[in-house]
């Protein structure tokens, strides 16, 4: 039996925001047994049967929860990052900080697929720049959004970057700005350039 659970989950996407509703988040552990910090992730997967390729679309931390206690009628208005074009299975994941990483403790999937088709094939950064302008990482702050889109296993496989820094990037997604990325412990402009260069070359 799961000790940390979610019940009655729903969502409503409106452009770059998603409203996540959860009827109840409960801790069934013995009274006084406090959980680690809890995090709710709104994710997308390309498959019903596996979430190994999941992409983080929105996230929030909700603190700790004592045993035999629960949170009721929870609503979270979150910044939403669209997945790549295609059909996706969406799910909510409740994770707990164990002192090293956030470990999933409960997952709720949604039956209806989410289909995303960009209205314009040209991205915003493409239309704002002259065709002759170079697209380097530092000149294109929007490139930081690749960190929100990329799979966790791809980030962990990057070369020349400390593993603990990569884990911090994964746990603190989604990022709302380039400044937020640079505020991650161990990050800096050179490290970010190194990461993004590898991600962009793989596309």
Beta strands, then each sheet from edge to edge (+ up, - down):
strand 1: 4-14
strand 2: 17-27
strand 3: 38-45
strand 4: 55-63
strand 5: 69-79
strand 6: 86-97
strand 7: 102-109
strand 8: 114-116
sheet 1: 1+ 2- 5+
sheet 2: 4+ 3- 6+ 7-
sheet 3: 4+ 3- 6+ 8-
end
